[in-house]
């Protein structure tokens, strides 16, 4: 089964690897829990959504990966220098492409739009200074 592999270094300097994939069964479980389509749930961009998705992205390979484990992983990623936005873009959305929930071309277009929005935001900040 294909998965998205994300490598990072934790704050202690230890190299880590995440093997991520969202299965159809896990996506259905999320939809039933959230009472909305997975694509709608992803648009919430809340901490609980990010942690829940992280949990299910790892759960395909580690059935005992709990919500507490996902919270600890989130904290470790933040401690390693990531932001919630980075976790969404660099990990979650990339894994969803491999999992078939996003098309690669759509994700590439989304990344370009996000980049333009960030550039515009930076420009506004610089002008305000």
Phi and psi restraints in degrees (value plus and minus 20) as a CYANA .aco file:
   2 UNK   PHI     -86.7   -46.7
   2 UNK   PSI     127.7   167.7
   3 UNK   PHI    -167.6  -127.6
   3 UNK   PSI     142.7   182.7
   4 UNK   PHI    -114.9   -74.9
   4 UNK   PSI     109.3   149.3
   5 UNK   PHI    -127.3   -87.3
   5 UNK   PSI     104.5   144.5
   6 UNK   PHI    -139.1   -99.1
   6 UNK   PSI     104.8   144.8
   7 UNK   PHI    -127.4   -87.4
   7 UNK   PSI     119.0   159.0
   8 UNK   PHI    -171.0  -131.0
   8 UNK   PSI     148.5   188.5
   9 UNK   PHI    -137.3   -97.3
   9 UNK   PSI     105.8   145.8
  10 UNK   PHI     -96.4   -56.4
  10 UNK   PSI     156.1   196.1
  11 UNK   PHI     -85.0   -45.0
  11 UNK   PSI     -39.1     0.9
  12 UNK   PHI    -105.6   -65.6
  12 UNK   PSI     -21.1    18.9
  13 UNK   PHI      67.8   107.8
  13 UNK   PSI     -14.1    25.9
  14 UNK   PHI    -101.3   -61.3
  14 UNK   PSI     110.7   150.7
  15 UNK   PHI     -98.5   -58.5
  15 UNK   PSI     113.7   153.7
  16 UNK   PHI    -148.0  -108.0
  16 UNK   PSI     134.6   174.6
  17 UNK   PHI    -151.0  -111.0
  17 UNK   PSI     111.1   151.1
  18 UNK   PHI    -128.5   -88.5
  18 UNK   PSI     112.9   152.9
  19 UNK   PHI    -131.9   -91.9
  19 UNK   PSI      92.6   132.6
  20 UNK   PHI    -142.1  -102.1
  20 UNK   PSI     118.7   158.7
  21 UNK   PHI    -183.8  -143.8
  21 UNK   PSI     119.2   159.2
  22 UNK   PHI    -126.3   -86.3
  22 UNK   PSI      97.0   137.0
  23 UNK   PHI    -104.5   -64.5
  23 UNK   PSI     142.5   182.5
  24 UNK   PHI     -83.0   -43.0
  24 UNK   PSI     -58.9   -18.9
  25 UNK   PHI     -83.4   -43.4
  25 UNK   PSI     -61.9   -21.9
  26 UNK   PHI     -89.0   -49.0
  26 UNK   PSI     -57.0   -17.0
  27 UNK   PHI     -82.6   -42.6
  27 UNK   PSI     -61.2   -21.2
  28 UNK   PHI     -84.2   -44.2
  28 UNK   PSI     -58.4   -18.4
  29 UNK   PHI     -83.1   -43.1
  29 UNK   PSI     -61.8   -21.8
  30 UNK   PHI     -83.6   -43.6
  30 UNK   PSI     -65.0   -25.0
  31 UNK   PHI     -80.6   -40.6
  31 UNK   PSI     -62.5   -22.5
  32 UNK   PHI     -84.5   -44.5
  32 UNK   PSI     -60.1   -20.1
  33 UNK   PHI     -88.0   -48.0
  33 UNK   PSI     -64.6   -24.6
  34 UNK   PHI    -103.0   -63.0
  34 UNK   PSI     -35.8     4.2
  35 UNK   PHI      40.8    80.8
  35 UNK   PSI      16.7    56.7
  36 UNK   PHI    -178.4  -138.4
  36 UNK   PSI     144.6   184.6
  37 UNK   PHI     -83.2   -43.2
  37 UNK   PSI     130.8   170.8
  38 UNK   PHI     -78.6   -38.6
  38 UNK   PSI     -58.8   -18.8
  39 UNK   PHI     -85.2   -45.2
  39 UNK   PSI     -54.6   -14.6
  40 UNK   PHI     -91.4   -51.4
  40 UNK   PSI     -60.8   -20.8
  41 UNK   PHI     -80.7   -40.7
  41 UNK   PSI     -60.5   -20.5
  42 UNK   PHI     -84.3   -44.3
  42 UNK   PSI     -45.3    -5.3
  43 UNK   PHI     -95.1   -55.1
  43 UNK   PSI     -32.4     7.6
  44 UNK   PHI     -84.6   -44.6
  44 UNK   PSI     -54.0   -14.0
  45 UNK   PHI      27.3    67.3
  45 UNK   PSI      24.9    64.9
  46 UNK   PHI    -123.4   -83.4
  46 UNK   PSI     142.2   182.2
  47 UNK   PHI     -81.7   -41.7
  47 UNK   PSI     -61.4   -21.4
  48 UNK   PHI     -84.3   -44.3
  48 UNK   PSI     -56.2   -16.2
  49 UNK   PHI     -85.6   -45.6
  49 UNK   PSI     -66.6   -26.6
  50 UNK   PHI     -80.2   -40.2
  50 UNK   PSI     -66.2   -26.2
  51 UNK   PHI     -86.9   -46.9
  51 UNK   PSI     -60.6   -20.6
  52 UNK   PHI     -82.7   -42.7
  52 UNK   PSI     -66.0   -26.0
  53 UNK   PHI     -84.2   -44.2
  53 UNK   PSI     -62.6   -22.6
  54 UNK   PHI     -75.8   -35.8
  54 UNK   PSI     -64.8   -24.8
  55 UNK   PHI     -77.2   -37.2
  55 UNK   PSI     -69.1   -29.1
  56 UNK   PHI     -93.1   -53.1
  56 UNK   PSI     -47.4    -7.4
  57 UNK   PHI     -86.2   -46.2
  57 UNK   PSI     -48.5    -8.5
  58 UNK   PHI    -114.6   -74.6
  58 UNK   PSI     -47.5    -7.5
  59 UNK   PHI     -79.8   -39.8
  59 UNK   PSI     -46.6    -6.6
  60 UNK   PHI     -77.8   -37.8
  60 UNK   PSI     -50.9   -10.9
  61 UNK   PHI    -126.3   -86.3
  61 UNK   PSI     -43.0    -3.0
  62 UNK   PHI    -149.0  -109.0
  62 UNK   PSI      66.5   106.5
  63 UNK   PHI     -76.7   -36.7
  63 UNK   PSI     -44.6    -4.6
  64 UNK   PHI    -113.0   -73.0
  64 UNK   PSI      -8.7    31.3
  65 UNK   PHI     -92.7   -52.7
  65 UNK   PSI      90.8   130.8
  66 UNK   PHI    -112.3   -72.3
  66 UNK   PSI     152.8   192.8
  67 UNK   PHI     -80.4   -40.4
  67 UNK   PSI     -60.5   -20.5
  68 UNK   PHI     -81.4   -41.4
  68 UNK   PSI     -62.1   -22.1
  69 UNK   PHI     -80.7   -40.7
  69 UNK   PSI     -61.2   -21.2
  70 UNK   PHI     -86.3   -46.3
  70 UNK   PSI     -58.5   -18.5
  71 UNK   PHI     -84.1   -44.1
  71 UNK   PSI     -61.1   -21.1
  72 UNK   PHI     -85.3   -45.3
  72 UNK   PSI     -59.8   -19.8
  73 UNK   PHI     -83.6   -43.6
  73 UNK   PSI     -65.7   -25.7
  74 UNK   PHI     -75.7   -35.7
  74 UNK   PSI     -68.7   -28.7
  75 UNK   PHI     -81.6   -41.6
  75 UNK   PSI     -59.8   -19.8
  76 UNK   PHI     -84.2   -44.2
  76 UNK   PSI     -61.2   -21.2
  77 UNK   PHI     -84.5   -44.5
  77 UNK   PSI     -61.2   -21.2
  78 UNK   PHI     -83.6   -43.6
  78 UNK   PSI     -64.7   -24.7
  79 UNK   PHI     -83.5   -43.5
  79 UNK   PSI     -45.6    -5.6
  80 UNK   PHI    -102.8   -62.8
  80 UNK   PSI     -19.1    20.9
  81 UNK   PHI      90.8   130.8
  81 UNK   PSI     -18.1    21.9
  82 UNK   PHI    -106.5   -66.5
  82 UNK   PSI     143.1   183.1
  83 UNK   PHI    -134.4   -94.4
  83 UNK   PSI     150.2   190.2
  84 UNK   PHI     -79.3   -39.3
  84 UNK   PSI     -58.4   -18.4
  85 UNK   PHI     -82.1   -42.1
  85 UNK   PSI     -62.6   -22.6
  86 UNK   PHI     -81.5   -41.5
  86 UNK   PSI     -61.8   -21.8
  87 UNK   PHI     -82.2   -42.2
  87 UNK   PSI     -61.0   -21.0
  88 UNK   PHI     -83.6   -43.6
  88 UNK   PSI     -70.6   -30.6
  89 UNK   PHI     -99.8   -59.8
  89 UNK   PSI     -61.6   -21.6
  90 UNK   PHI    -105.4   -65.4
  90 UNK   PSI     -41.1    -1.1
  91 UNK   PHI    -138.5   -98.5
  91 UNK   PSI     -82.8   -42.8
  92 UNK   PHI     -84.1   -44.1
  92 UNK   PSI     -74.4   -34.4
  93 UNK   PHI     -84.6   -44.6
  93 UNK   PSI     -57.4   -17.4
  94 UNK   PHI     -82.7   -42.7
  94 UNK   PSI     -61.4   -21.4
  95 UNK   PHI     -87.4   -47.4
  95 UNK   PSI     -53.7   -13.7
  96 UNK   PHI     -89.7   -49.7
  96 UNK   PSI     -47.4    -7.4
  97 UNK   PHI     -85.4   -45.4
  97 UNK   PSI     -69.9   -29.9
  98 UNK   PHI     -81.5   -41.5
  98 UNK   PSI     -52.9   -12.9
  99 UNK   PHI    -101.8   -61.8
  99 UNK   PSI     -26.1    13.9
 100 UNK   PHI      67.4   107.4
 100 UNK   PSI     -10.4    29.6
 101 UNK   PHI    -109.8   -69.8
 101 UNK   PSI     -37.7     2.3
 102 UNK   PHI    -152.3  -112.3
 102 UNK   PSI     122.4   162.4
 103 UNK   PHI    -103.6   -63.6
 103 UNK   PSI     123.1   163.1
 104 UNK   PHI     -76.0   -36.0
 104 UNK   PSI     -63.1   -23.1
 105 UNK   PHI     -85.8   -45.8
 105 UNK   PSI     -57.3   -17.3
 106 UNK   PHI     -85.7   -45.7
 106 UNK   PSI     -61.6   -21.6
 107 UNK   PHI     -85.6   -45.6
 107 UNK   PSI     -59.6   -19.6
 108 UNK   PHI     -81.9   -41.9
 108 UNK   PSI     -61.1   -21.1
 109 UNK   PHI     -84.4   -44.4
 109 UNK   PSI     -61.8   -21.8
 110 UNK   PHI     -81.9   -41.9
 110 UNK   PSI     -61.3   -21.3
 111 UNK   PHI     -82.5   -42.5
 111 UNK   PSI     -60.5   -20.5
 112 UNK   PHI     -83.7   -43.7
 112 UNK   PSI     -61.6   -21.6
 113 UNK   PHI     -84.2   -44.2
 113 UNK   PSI     -62.1   -22.1
 114 UNK   PHI     -82.7   -42.7
 114 UNK   PSI     -60.5   -20.5
 115 UNK   PHI     -83.4   -43.4
 115 UNK   PSI     -64.3   -24.3
 116 UNK   PHI     -83.3   -43.3
 116 UNK   PSI     -60.6   -20.6
 117 UNK   PHI     -83.7   -43.7
 117 UNK   PSI     -61.3   -21.3
 118 UNK   PHI     -84.4   -44.4
 118 UNK   PSI     -60.9   -20.9
 119 UNK   PHI     -83.6   -43.6
 119 UNK   PSI     -62.1   -22.1
 120 UNK   PHI     -85.2   -45.2
 120 UNK   PSI     -61.1   -21.1
 121 UNK   PHI     -81.7   -41.7
 121 UNK   PSI     -63.6   -23.6
 122 UNK   PHI     -82.6   -42.6
 122 UNK   PSI     -59.8   -19.8
 123 UNK   PHI     -84.0   -44.0
 123 UNK   PSI     -63.2   -23.2
 124 UNK   PHI     -82.8   -42.8
 124 UNK   PSI     -62.0   -22.0
 125 UNK   PHI     -83.3   -43.3
 125 UNK   PSI     -65.1   -25.1
 126 UNK   PHI     -83.9   -43.9
 126 UNK   PSI     -58.8   -18.8
 127 UNK   PHI     -86.9   -46.9
 127 UNK   PSI     -52.6   -12.6
 128 UNK   PHI     -91.7   -51.7
 128 UNK   PSI     -45.6    -5.6
